[in-house]
Amino acid sequence: MNRIGITILLLCCSNVFMTFAWYGHLRNLSHRAWIIASLASWGIAFFEYLIQVPANRIGHELLSVGQLKILQEVITLSVFIPFSILYMKERISLDYLWAGFCLLGAAFFLFRSRIFGA
């Protein structure tokens, strides 16, 4: 697997951890004190960072920081939508679609030189 593929795979994995760290406590720990939720989230985020830091280091060998950030945002939305529907039981709206189009536009502009060789 090439370095960009490895970067994408690792960022997808780290994003699953990040999403649960940031939002999972809203479903599971809403009845507990916020400090308990914070400590649980930090524990989950630790594993996210163990994956995310190597992903960004590998990715930065070939991609700019801006490209890495937009790639991460596209992955974030790709992970967050199923999470919010399947885990949090929230309804999806067209706003997710519009946000996705905006991120695809951002990805296009940051990656167009790699795509078209310009």
MMTF fields as JSON, N, C-alpha, C and O atoms, coordinates in Angstrom:
{
  "mmtfVersion": "1.0.0",
  "mmtfProducer": "UNKNOWN",
  "numBonds": 471,
  "numAtoms": 472,
  "numGroups": 118,
  "numChains": 1,
  "numModels": 1,
  "chainsPerModel": [1],
  "groupsPerChain": [118],
  "chainIdList": ["A"],
  "bondAtomList": [4, 2, 8, 6, 12, 10, 16, 14, 20, 18, 24, 22, 28, 26, 32, 30, 36, 34, 40, 38, 44, 42, 48, 46, 52, 50, 56, 54, 60, 58, 64, 62, 68, 66, 72, 70, 76, 74, 80, 78, 84, 82, 88, 86, 92, 90, 96, 94, 100, 98, 104, 102, 108, 106, 112, 110, 116, 114, 120, 118, 124, 122, 128, 126, 132, 130, 136, 134, 140, 138, 144, 142, 148, 146, 152, 150, 156, 154, 160, 158, 164, 162, 168, 166, 172, 170, 176, 174, 180, 178, 184, 182, 188, 186, 192, 190, 196, 194, 200, 198, 204, 202, 208, 206, 212, 210, 216, 214, 220, 218, 224, 222, 228, 226, 232, 230, 236, 234, 240, 238, 244, 242, 248, 246, 252, 250, 256, 254, 260, 258, 264, 262, 268, 266, 272, 270, 276, 274, 280, 278, 284, 282, 288, 286, 292, 290, 296, 294, 300, 298, 304, 302, 308, 306, 312, 310, 316, 314, 320, 318, 324, 322, 328, 326, 332, 330, 336, 334, 340, 338, 344, 342, 348, 346, 352, 350, 356, 354, 360, 358, 364, 362, 368, 366, 372, 370, 376, 374, 380, 378, 384, 382, 388, 386, 392, 390, 396, 394, 400, 398, 404, 402, 408, 406, 412, 410, 416, 414, 420, 418, 424, 422, 428, 426, 432, 430, 436, 434, 440, 438, 444, 442, 448, 446, 452, 450, 456, 454, 460, 458, 464, 462, 468, 466],
  "bondOrderList": [1, 1, 1, 1, 1, 1, 1, 1, 1, 1, 1, 1, 1, 1, 1, 1, 1, 1, 1, 1, 1, 1, 1, 1, 1, 1, 1, 1, 1, 1, 1, 1, 1, 1, 1, 1, 1, 1, 1, 1, 1, 1, 1, 1, 1, 1, 1, 1, 1, 1, 1, 1, 1, 1, 1, 1, 1, 1, 1, 1, 1, 1, 1, 1, 1, 1, 1, 1, 1, 1, 1, 1, 1, 1, 1, 1, 1, 1, 1, 1, 1, 1, 1, 1, 1, 1, 1, 1, 1, 1, 1, 1, 1, 1, 1, 1, 1, 1, 1, 1, 1, 1, 1, 1, 1, 1, 1, 1, 1, 1, 1, 1, 1, 1, 1, 1, 1],
  "groupList": [{"groupName": "MET", "atomNameList": ["N", "CA", "C", "O"], "elementList": ["N", "C", "C", "O"], "formalChargeList": [0, 0, 0, 0], "bondAtomList": [1, 0, 2, 1, 3, 2], "bondOrderList": [1, 1, 2], "singleLetterCode": "M", "chemCompType": "L-PEPTIDE LINKING"}, {"groupName": "ASN", "atomNameList": ["N", "CA", "C", "O"], "elementList": ["N", "C", "C", "O"], "formalChargeList": [0, 0, 0, 0], "bondAtomList": [1, 0, 2, 1, 3, 2], "bondOrderList": [1, 1, 2], "singleLetterCode": "N", "chemCompType": "L-PEPTIDE LINKING"}, {"groupName": "ARG", "atomNameList": ["N", "CA", "C", "O"], "elementList": ["N", "C", "C", "O"], "formalChargeList": [0, 0, 0, 0], "bondAtomList": [1, 0, 2, 1, 3, 2], "bondOrderList": [1, 1, 2], "singleLetterCode": "R", "chemCompType": "L-PEPTIDE LINKING"}, {"groupName": "ILE", "atomNameList": ["N", "CA", "C", "O"], "elementList": ["N", "C", "C", "O"], "formalChargeList": [0, 0, 0, 0], "bondAtomList": [1, 0, 2, 1, 3, 2], "bondOrderList": [1, 1, 2], "singleLetterCode": "I", "chemCompType": "L-PEPTIDE LINKING"}, {"groupName": "GLY", "atomNameList": ["N", "CA", "C", "O"], "elementList": ["N", "C", "C", "O"], "formalChargeList": [0, 0, 0, 0], "bondAtomList": [1, 0, 2, 1, 3, 2], "bondOrderList": [1, 1, 2], "singleLetterCode": "G", "chemCompType": "PEPTIDE LINKING"}, {"groupName": "THR", "atomNameList": ["N", "CA", "C", "O"], "elementList": ["N", "C", "C", "O"], "formalChargeList": [0, 0, 0, 0], "bondAtomList": [1, 0, 2, 1, 3, 2], "bondOrderList": [1, 1, 2], "singleLetterCode": "T", "chemCompType": "L-PEPTIDE LINKING"}, {"groupName": "LEU", "atomNameList": ["N", "CA", "C", "O"], "elementList": ["N", "C", "C", "O"], "formalChargeList": [0, 0, 0, 0], "bondAtomList": [1, 0, 2, 1, 3, 2], "bondOrderList": [1, 1, 2], "singleLetterCode": "L", "chemCompType": "L-PEPTIDE LINKING"}, {"groupName": "CYS", "atomNameList": ["N", "CA", "C", "O"], "elementList": ["N", "C", "C", "O"], "formalChargeList": [0, 0, 0, 0], "bondAtomList": [1, 0, 2, 1, 3, 2], "bondOrderList": [1, 1, 2], "singleLetterCode": "C", "chemCompType": "L-PEPTIDE LINKING"}, {"groupName": "SER", "atomNameList": ["N", "CA", "C", "O"], "elementList": ["N", "C", "C", "O"], "formalChargeList": [0, 0, 0, 0], "bondAtomList": [1, 0, 2, 1, 3, 2], "bondOrderList": [1, 1, 2], "singleLetterCode": "S", "chemCompType": "L-PEPTIDE LINKING"}, {"groupName": "VAL", "atomNameList": ["N", "CA", "C", "O"], "elementList": ["N", "C", "C", "O"], "formalChargeList": [0, 0, 0, 0], "bondAtomList": [1, 0, 2, 1, 3, 2], "bondOrderList": [1, 1, 2], "singleLetterCode": "V", "chemCompType": "L-PEPTIDE LINKING"}, {"groupName": "PHE", "atomNameList": ["N", "CA", "C", "O"], "elementList": ["N", "C", "C", "O"], "formalChargeList": [0, 0, 0, 0], "bondAtomList": [1, 0, 2, 1, 3, 2], "bondOrderList": [1, 1, 2], "singleLetterCode": "F", "chemCompType": "L-PEPTIDE LINKING"}, {"groupName": "ALA", "atomNameList": ["N", "CA", "C", "O"], "elementList": ["N", "C", "C", "O"], "formalChargeList": [0, 0, 0, 0], "bondAtomList": [1, 0, 2, 1, 3, 2], "bondOrderList": [1, 1, 2], "singleLetterCode": "A", "chemCompType": "L-PEPTIDE LINKING"}, {"groupName": "TRP", "atomNameList": ["N", "CA", "C", "O"], "elementList": ["N", "C", "C", "O"], "formalChargeList": [0, 0, 0, 0], "bondAtomList": [1, 0, 2, 1, 3, 2], "bondOrderList": [1, 1, 2], "singleLetterCode": "W", "chemCompType": "L-PEPTIDE LINKING"}, {"groupName": "TYR", "atomNameList": ["N", "CA", "C", "O"], "elementList": ["N", "C", "C", "O"], "formalChargeList": [0, 0, 0, 0], "bondAtomList": [1, 0, 2, 1, 3, 2], "bondOrderList": [1, 1, 2], "singleLetterCode": "Y", "chemCompType": "L-PEPTIDE LINKING"}, {"groupName": "HIS", "atomNameList": ["N", "CA", "C", "O"], "elementList": ["N", "C", "C", "O"], "formalChargeList": [0, 0, 0, 0], "bondAtomList": [1, 0, 2, 1, 3, 2], "bondOrderList": [1, 1, 2], "singleLetterCode": "H", "chemCompType": "L-PEPTIDE LINKING"}, {"groupName": "GLU", "atomNameList": ["N", "CA", "C", "O"], "elementList": ["N", "C", "C", "O"], "formalChargeList": [0, 0, 0, 0], "bondAtomList": [1, 0, 2, 1, 3, 2], "bondOrderList": [1, 1, 2], "singleLetterCode": "E", "chemCompType": "L-PEPTIDE LINKING"}, {"groupName": "GLN", "atomNameList": ["N", "CA", "C", "O"], "elementList": ["N", "C", "C", "O"], "formalChargeList": [0, 0, 0, 0], "bondAtomList": [1, 0, 2, 1, 3, 2], "bondOrderList": [1, 1, 2], "singleLetterCode": "Q", "chemCompType": "L-PEPTIDE LINKING"}, {"groupName": "PRO", "atomNameList": ["N", "CA", "C", "O"], "elementList": ["N", "C", "C", "O"], "formalChargeList": [0, 0, 0, 0], "bondAtomList": [1, 0, 2, 1, 3, 2], "bondOrderList": [1, 1, 2], "singleLetterCode": "P", "chemCompType": "L-PEPTIDE LINKING"}, {"groupName": "LYS", "atomNameList": ["N", "CA", "C", "O"], "elementList": ["N", "C", "C", "O"], "formalChargeList": [0, 0, 0, 0], "bondAtomList": [1, 0, 2, 1, 3, 2], "bondOrderList": [1, 1, 2], "singleLetterCode": "K", "chemCompType": "L-PEPTIDE LINKING"}, {"groupName": "ASP", "atomNameList": ["N", "CA", "C", "O"], "elementList": ["N", "C", "C", "O"], "formalChargeList": [0, 0, 0, 0], "bondAtomList": [1, 0, 2, 1, 3, 2], "bondOrderList": [1, 1, 2], "singleLetterCode": "D", "chemCompType": "L-PEPTIDE LINKING"}],
  "groupTypeList": [0, 1, 2, 3, 4, 3, 5, 3, 6, 6, 6, 7, 7, 8, 1, 9, 10, 0, 5, 10, 11, 12, 13, 4, 14, 6, 2, 1, 6, 8, 14, 2, 11, 12, 3, 3, 11, 8, 6, 11, 8, 12, 4, 3, 11, 10, 10, 15, 13, 6, 3, 16, 9, 17, 11, 1, 2, 3, 4, 14, 15, 6, 6, 8, 9, 4, 16, 6, 18, 3, 6, 16, 15, 9, 3, 5, 6, 8, 9, 10, 3, 17, 10, 8, 3, 6, 13, 0, 18, 15, 2, 3, 8, 6, 19, 13, 6, 12, 11, 4, 10, 7, 6, 6, 4, 11, 11, 10, 10, 6, 10, 2, 8, 2, 3, 10, 4, 11],
  "groupIdList": [1, 2, 3, 4, 5, 6, 7, 8, 9, 10, 11, 12, 13, 14, 15, 16, 17, 18, 19, 20, 21, 22, 23, 24, 25, 26, 27, 28, 29, 30, 31, 32, 33, 34, 35, 36, 37, 38, 39, 40, 41, 42, 43, 44, 45, 46, 47, 48, 49, 50, 51, 52, 53, 54, 55, 56, 57, 58, 59, 60, 61, 62, 63, 64, 65, 66, 67, 68, 69, 70, 71, 72, 73, 74, 75, 76, 77, 78, 79, 80, 81, 82, 83, 84, 85, 86, 87, 88, 89, 90, 91, 92, 93, 94, 95, 96, 97, 98, 99, 100, 101, 102, 103, 104, 105, 106, 107, 108, 109, 110, 111, 112, 113, 114, 115, 116, 117, 118],
  "secStructList": [7, 7, 2, 2, 2, 2, 2, 2, 2, 2, 2, 2, 2, 2, 2, 2, 2, 2, 2, 0, 0, 0, 0, 0, 2, 2, 2, 2, 1, 6, 6, 1, 7, 2, 2, 2, 2, 2, 2, 2, 2, 2, 2, 2, 2, 2, 2, 2, 2, 2, 2, 2, 2, 2, 2, 2, 2, 2, 2, 2, 6, 6, 1, 7, 2, 2, 2, 2, 2, 2, 2, 2, 2, 2, 2, 2, 2, 2, 2, 2, 2, 2, 0, 0, 0, 0, 0, 1, 7, 7, 7, 7, 7, 2, 2, 2, 2, 2, 2, 2, 2, 2, 2, 2, 2, 2, 2, 2, 2, 2, 2, 2, 2, 2, 2, 2, 7, 7],
  "xCoordList": [0.852, 0.0, 0.895, 1.907, 0.512, 1.325, 1.121, 0.211, 1.968, 1.955, 0.655, 0.18, 0.085, -1.177, -2.293, -3.145, -2.297, -3.289, -3.16, -4.162, -1.93, -1.688, -2.161, -2.792, -1.849, -2.28, -3.799, -4.332, -4.501, -5.964, -6.511, -7.426, -5.966, -6.42, -6.218, -7.123, -5.031, -4.756, -5.63, -6.109, -5.842, -6.699, -8.146, -8.841, -8.604, -9.965, -10.069, -11.032, -9.078, -9.092, -9.029, -9.783, -8.134, -8.02, -9.294, -9.664, -9.96, -11.177, -12.322, -13.172, -12.358, -13.376, -13.172, -14.128, -11.939, -11.645, -11.989, -12.59, -11.606, -11.863, -13.361, -13.793, -14.141, -15.581, -16.192, -17.036, -15.779, -16.289, -15.793, -16.533, -14.554, -14.034, -14.8, -15.105, -15.109, -15.766, -17.263, -17.823, -17.919, -19.385, -20.002, -21.175, -19.259, -19.822, -20.348, -21.325, -19.713, -20.141, -21.532, -22.213, -21.958, -23.292, -24.388, -25.469, -24.117, -25.1, -24.885, -25.846, -23.638, -23.349, -23.148, -23.433, -22.668, -22.31, -23.055, -22.604, -24.174, -24.899, -25.433, -25.693, -25.598, -26.105, -24.982, -25.25, -23.728, -22.583, -22.016, -22.327, -21.198, -20.542, -19.656, -19.101, -19.525, -18.751, -17.298, -16.675, -16.746, -15.352, -15.152, -14.112, -16.132, -16.07, -16.065, -15.282, -16.95, -16.998, -15.684, -15.199, -15.107, -13.831, -12.711, -11.915, -12.652, -11.605, -11.774, -10.794, -13.004, -13.263, -12.878, -12.274, -13.226, -12.889, -11.381, -10.868, -10.671, -9.213, -8.605, -7.644, -9.176, -8.683, -8.849, -7.956, -9.989, -10.234, -9.329, -8.76, -9.198, -8.391, -6.92, -6.212, -6.46, -5.075, -4.811, -3.786, -5.741, -5.575, -5.712, -5.064, -6.558, -6.676, -5.345, -4.931, -4.669, -3.391, -2.3, -1.402, -2.366, -1.375, -1.459, -0.485, -2.611, -2.795, -2.644, -2.047, -3.177, -3.198, -1.806, -1.506, -0.966, 0.366, 1.188, 1.76, 1.273, 1.996, 1.342, 2.038, 0.015, -0.674, -0.245, 0.054, -0.212, 0.181, 1.666, 2.04, 2.499, 3.93, 4.159, 4.937, 3.482, 3.604, 3.035, 3.661, 1.856, 1.207, 1.982, 1.974, 2.653, 3.375, 4.609, 5.181, 5.023, 6.125, 5.727, 6.585, 4.421, 3.929, 2.922, 2.736, 2.277, 1.194, 1.561, 2.344, 0.982, 1.172, 0.281, -0.602, 0.527, -0.298, -1.747, -2.67, -1.949, -3.305, -4.013, -5.196, -3.304, -3.896, -4.237, -5.293, -3.352, -3.639, -4.88, -5.706, -5.011, -6.145, -7.459, -8.436, -7.491, -8.723, -9.039, -10.204, -8.018, -8.233, -8.865, -9.803, -8.35, -8.9, -10.346, -11.164, -10.678, -12.057, -13.019, -14.147, -12.579, -13.416, -13.641, -14.758, -12.591, -12.715, -13.61, -14.427, -13.462, -14.284, -15.762, -16.541, -16.152, -17.566, -18.009, -19.139, -17.125, -17.452, -17.651, -18.44, -16.951, -17.11, -18.27, -19.029, -18.405, -19.4, -20.837, -21.694, -21.109, -22.487, -22.992, -24.058, -22.27, -22.759, -22.833, -23.75, -21.871, -21.884, -23.151, -23.819, -23.473, -24.633, -25.934, -26.881, -25.989, -27.213, -27.311, -28.335, -26.251, -26.301, -26.109, -26.785, -25.204, -24.898, -25.71, -26.265, -25.777, -26.498, -27.988, -28.763, -28.386, -29.805, -30.389, -31.557, -29.572, -30.059, -30.469, -30.016, -31.321, -31.782, -30.807, -30.298, -30.565, -29.699, -30.528, -31.727, -29.878, -30.558, -29.757, -28.635, -30.354, -29.658, -28.426, -27.536, -28.366, -27.198, -25.923, -24.856, -26.017, -24.86, -24.4, -23.201, -25.346, -25.021, -24.315, -23.295, -24.865, -24.255, -22.86, -21.938, -22.701, -21.382, -20.405, -19.242, -20.889, -20.058, -19.607, -18.45, -20.518, -20.143, -19.087, -18.158, -19.23, -18.237, -16.864, -15.849, -16.841, -15.568, -14.983, -13.767, -15.833, -15.324, -14.729, -13.71, -15.357, -14.792, -13.444, -12.504, -13.338, -12.067, -11.004, -9.862, -11.384, -10.443, -10.002, -8.822, -10.938, -10.586, -9.53, -8.535, -9.726, -8.797, -7.427, -6.412, -7.381, -6.074, -5.351, -4.127, -6.092, -5.474, -5.428, -4.92, -5.934, -6.008, -4.644, -4.521, -3.619, -2.292, -1.785, -1.084, -2.136, -1.738, -2.556, -2.056, -3.822, -4.717, -4.391, -4.253, -4.269, -4.095, -2.647, -2.354, -1.743, -0.341, -0.004, 1.032, -0.871, -0.646, 0.308, 0.612],
  "yCoordList": [-1.184, 0.0, 1.243, 1.289, 2.241, 3.458, 4.342, 4.113, 5.337, 6.193, 6.988, 7.186, 7.44, 8.177, 7.238, 7.623, 6.014, 5.025, 4.689, 4.571, 4.534, 4.271, 5.455, 5.281, 6.658, 7.867, 7.904, 8.157, 7.656, 7.677, 6.62, 6.898, 5.414, 4.334, 4.704, 4.538, 5.205, 5.588, 6.757, 6.774, 7.738, 8.866, 8.422, 8.952, 7.466, 6.924, 6.261, 6.486, 5.444, 4.777, 5.79, 5.687, 6.759, 7.751, 8.569, 8.993, 8.791, 9.59, 8.876, 9.521, 7.557, 6.806, 7.042, 7.328, 6.925, 7.194, 8.633, 8.885, 9.589, 10.999, 11.268, 11.983, 10.696, 10.933, 10.403, 11.066, 9.226, 8.691, 9.512, 9.711, 9.99, 10.818, 12.128, 12.583, 12.732, 14.03, 13.941, 14.809, 12.901, 12.883, 11.665, 11.71, 10.589, 9.37, 9.564, 8.927, 10.435, 10.683, 11.307, 11.197, 11.961, 12.576, 11.525, 11.801, 10.339, 9.256, 8.411, 8.05, 8.1, 7.138, 7.743, 7.094, 8.96, 9.537, 10.833, 11.63, 11.049, 12.311, 12.46, 13.576, 11.361, 11.399, 11.517, 11.631, 11.489, 11.565, 12.981, 13.793, 13.268, 14.574, 14.8, 13.851, 16.054, 16.354, 15.921, 15.575, 15.933, 15.542, 14.062, 13.685, 13.232, 11.808, 11.657, 10.888, 12.401, 12.355, 12.852, 12.295, 13.891, 14.419, 13.393, 13.202, 12.745, 11.744, 10.558, 10.053, 10.124, 9.033, 9.462, 8.689, 10.684, 11.197, 11.303, 10.974, 11.753, 11.832, 10.443, 10.267, 9.469, 8.097, 7.583, 6.929, 7.878, 7.467, 8.268, 7.712, 9.565, 10.436, 10.034, 10.263, 9.444, 8.962, 7.997, 8.092, 7.068, 6.091, 6.756, 6.351, 7.772, 8.525, 9.163, 9.113, 9.761, 10.413, 9.405, 9.717, 8.201, 7.176, 6.775, 6.282, 6.983, 6.665, 7.918, 7.866, 9.029, 10.265, 10.854, 11.323, 10.843, 11.439, 10.703, 11.358, 9.373, 8.69, 8.909, 9.016, 8.975, 9.21, 10.54, 10.613, 11.587, 12.9, 12.948, 13.624, 12.25, 12.228, 11.507, 11.965, 10.386, 9.654, 10.489, 10.614, 11.06, 11.855, 13.099, 13.509, 13.707, 14.96, 14.742, 15.704, 13.491, 13.208, 13.503, 13.788, 13.434, 13.628, 14.766, 15.293, 15.149, 16.129, 17.352, 17.273, 18.48, 19.693, 19.613, 18.762, 20.498, 20.54, 20.863, 20.291, 21.772, 22.102, 20.898, 20.676, 20.126, 18.925, 17.909, 17.279, 17.749, 16.831, 17.278, 16.449, 18.574, 19.092, 18.873, 18.416, 19.189, 18.989, 17.508, 17.119, 16.671, 15.223, 14.773, 13.976, 15.284, 14.949, 15.401, 14.674, 16.565, 17.063, 16.226, 15.968, 15.803, 14.922, 13.599, 13.083, 13.057, 11.811, 12.026, 11.166, 13.17, 13.469, 13.419, 12.784, 14.072, 14.065, 12.664, 12.259, 11.934, 10.566, 9.623, 8.682, 9.865, 9.061, 9.588, 8.805, 10.908, 11.507, 11.214, 10.97, 11.234, 11.013, 9.632, 9.545, 8.544, 7.243, 7.168, 6.558, 7.787, 7.806, 8.475, 7.947, 9.642, 10.373, 9.642, 9.711, 8.948, 8.22, 6.899, 6.615, 6.096, 4.744, 4.712, 3.95, 5.521, 5.463, 6.462, 6.12, 7.697, 8.731, 8.765, 9.443, 8.025, 7.917, 9.275, 9.561, 10.098, 11.394, 11.281, 10.394, 12.183, 12.194, 13.006, 14.04, 12.528, 13.253, 14.317, 14.143, 15.42, 16.487, 16.822, 16.352, 17.634, 18.065, 18.903, 19.04, 19.462, 20.253, 19.408, 19.923, 18.129, 17.244, 17.144, 17.154, 17.049, 16.974, 18.252, 18.191, 19.405, 20.67, 20.815, 21.274, 20.435, 20.485, 19.565, 19.913, 18.404, 17.473, 18.056, 17.894, 18.74, 19.387, 20.469, 20.607, 21.229, 22.265, 21.639, 22.142, 20.541, 19.87, 19.254, 19.269, 18.715, 18.19, 19.304, 19.109, 20.463, 21.614, 22.003, 22.269, 22.039, 22.365, 21.327, 21.679, 20.051, 18.994, 19.153, 18.991, 19.465, 19.658, 20.744, 20.537, 21.891, 22.996, 22.712, 23.148, 21.991, 21.699, 20.542, 20.446, 19.664, 18.501, 18.608, 17.694, 19.678, 19.747, 19.704, 19.161, 20.255, 20.182, 18.744, 18.359, 17.946, 16.532, 15.751, 14.811, 16.143, 15.438, 15.786, 14.898, 17.072, 17.54, 17.864, 18.198, 17.765, 18.023, 19.475, 19.776, 20.365, 21.796, 22.406, 23.596],
  "zCoordList": [0.0, 0.0, 0.0, 0.699, -0.786, -0.861, 0.374, 1.171, 0.517, 1.715, 1.867, 2.985, 0.765, 0.865, 1.304, 2.105, 0.792, 1.22, 2.695, 3.4, 3.16, 4.588, 5.423, 6.466, 4.954, 5.664, 5.775, 6.855, 4.674, 4.689, 5.634, 6.409, 5.58, 6.468, 7.935, 8.753, 8.261, 9.654, 10.1, 11.234, 9.214, 9.578, 9.773, 10.64, 8.986, 9.188, 10.553, 11.286, 10.895, 12.206, 13.349, 14.316, 13.235, 14.312, 14.427, 15.521, 13.315, 13.346, 14.035, 14.648, 13.943, 14.69, 16.184, 16.905, 16.647, 18.058, 18.421, 19.465, 17.552, 17.828, 17.959, 18.863, 17.061, 17.085, 18.373, 18.976, 18.8, 20.064, 21.248, 22.21, 21.193, 22.285, 22.389, 23.491, 21.259, 21.27, 21.536, 22.205, 21.02, 21.05, 21.729, 22.102, 21.9, 22.49, 23.898, 24.29, 24.658, 26.041, 26.104, 27.123, 25.025, 25.029, 25.134, 25.656, 24.647, 24.734, 25.992, 26.673, 26.293, 27.359, 28.739, 29.744, 28.801, 30.102, 30.398, 31.219, 29.749, 29.946, 31.37, 31.818, 32.072, 33.444, 34.479, 35.675, 34.02, 34.925, 34.946, 34.074, 35.924, 36.012, 34.789, 34.236, 34.371, 33.165, 33.287, 32.284, 34.5, 34.666, 34.331, 33.79, 34.647, 34.3, 32.777, 32.22, 32.118, 30.651, 30.057, 29.072, 30.647, 30.146, 30.29, 29.371, 31.427, 31.638, 30.679, 30.131, 30.485, 29.535, 28.123, 27.378, 27.758, 26.428, 26.24, 25.171, 27.257, 27.166, 26.983, 26.234, 27.673, 27.526, 26.106, 25.566, 25.503, 24.115, 23.176, 22.237, 23.428, 22.569, 22.574, 21.593, 23.658, 23.705, 22.555, 21.88, 22.335, 21.264, 19.887, 18.921, 19.819, 18.565, 18.207, 17.049, 19.179, 18.915, 18.567, 17.786, 19.135, 18.791, 17.321, 16.753, 16.711, 15.296, 14.433, 13.358, 14.898, 14.113, 13.901, 12.803, 14.902, 14.763, 13.705, 12.834, 13.742, 12.652, 11.285, 10.275, 11.25, 9.977, 9.378, 8.186, 10.183, 9.681, 9.311, 8.353, 10.048, 9.708, 8.378, 7.541, 8.194, 6.93, 5.795, 4.743, 5.999, 4.973, 4.601, 3.44, 5.566, 5.309, 4.44, 3.929, 4.269, 3.359, 1.909, 1.073, 1.614, 0.247, 0.107, -0.99, 1.193, 1.142, 1.967, 2.914, 1.59, 2.386, 3.633, 3.727, 4.565, 5.777, 5.419, 5.997, 4.474, 4.03, 3.422, 3.684, 2.619, 2.039, 3.124, 3.078, 4.091, 5.206, 5.977, 6.359, 6.204, 6.972, 6.226, 6.818, 4.946, 4.177, 4.068, 4.154, 3.878, 3.858, 5.171, 5.173, 6.285, 7.595, 7.72, 8.284, 7.216, 7.312, 6.476, 6.898, 5.297, 4.469, 5.198, 5.221, 5.789, 6.552, 7.765, 8.094, 8.434, 9.604, 9.265, 9.977, 8.204, 7.816, 7.391, 7.663, 6.73, 6.299, 7.484, 7.401, 8.57, 9.782, 10.627, 11.199, 10.706, 11.586, 11.153, 12.002, 9.869, 9.415, 9.827, 10.435, 9.522, 10.011, 11.541, 12.09, 12.222, 13.682, 14.208, 15.097, 13.651, 14.158, 13.854, 14.638, 12.732, 12.382, 13.146, 13.765, 13.103, 13.663, 15.179, 15.869, 15.698, 17.126, 17.938, 18.983, 17.454, 18.199, 17.869, 18.542, 16.823, 16.423, 16.02, 16.285, 15.383, 14.916, 13.448, 12.725, 13.034, 11.651, 10.805, 11.237, 9.619, 8.692, 7.991, 7.774, 7.639, 6.918, 5.663, 5.474, 4.826, 3.616, 3.937, 3.098, 5.133, 5.515, 5.473, 5.137, 5.807, 5.7, 4.247, 3.965, 3.342, 1.919, 1.458, 0.773, 1.839, 1.44, 2.051, 1.377, 3.297, 3.936, 3.198, 2.995, 2.807, 2.045, 0.722, 0.333, 0.02, -1.241, -1.019, -1.815, 0.055, 0.361, 0.608, 0.125, 1.36, 1.624, 0.359, 0.169, -0.502, -1.771, -2.616, -3.278, -2.598, -3.301, -2.728, -3.477, -1.411, -0.762, -1.13, -1.426, -1.111, -1.48, -2.933, -3.246, -3.815, -5.218, -5.371, -6.064, -4.74, -4.924, -4.318, -4.861, -3.206, -2.607, -3.287, -3.204, -3.956, -4.599, -6.117, -6.766, -6.708, -8.173, -8.835, -9.932, -8.211, -8.829, -8.87, -9.806, -7.859, -7.865, -8.881, -9.498, -9.057, -9.967, -11.418, -12.259, -11.703, -13.077, -13.441, -14.589, -12.467, -12.728, -13.009, -13.603, -12.587, -12.872, -11.877, -11.963]
}
